[in-house]
Amino acid sequence: MVPVLCKPFTWDAPTPMSSHERFRITSFVLTTERAASIVLFTTEGKPFQNPLVTVNITNALTHKDQLTVHCKSADDDLGVHQLHPLGGYAFTFRPNFIGTTLFYCTFQWPGWSYNFDIYKDSRDRDRCNDLCLWIVGEQGVCMFHYVTKKYDFCYTWVDK
């Protein structure tokens, strides 16, 4: 899907704060008996893990319709959720170490159904760090941009 810059939704939301902190990797251990494996450690001596990421989806449909959201990854089906107007749904996960984590969602409301990659590591890791805020409307989906303080990373719906 090609990103399209579109007019931000006129929805006033509190400015989110990101608490994302990158870990410093200070040492590693290489074991080469039968298979090679690398174990990374943080400065505290704990095994390295990517920080948790939360994706928050808000129903911004202007006709006050209920939004049905069904999100999945290759490993997890997060189930079907009904969002009332301006209602939200959030889920939290830990991206994989190799940077290929992908969550995709189906969004439905009366007469419409669209699919969208709601978290794509290569696109979103540096845009939202540990909190990815999305609003869903009739024109498409928009992600909160922490620099402009607006929902202006927008993608229009593509018909199947």
Secondary structure by P-SEA (a helix, b strand, c coil): ccccccccccccccbbbbcbbbbbbcbbbbbcccbbbbbbbccccccccccbbbbbbbbccccbbbbbbbbbcccccccbbbbccccbbbbbbbbccccbbbbbbbbbccccccccccccccccccccccbbbbbbcccccccccccccccccccccccc
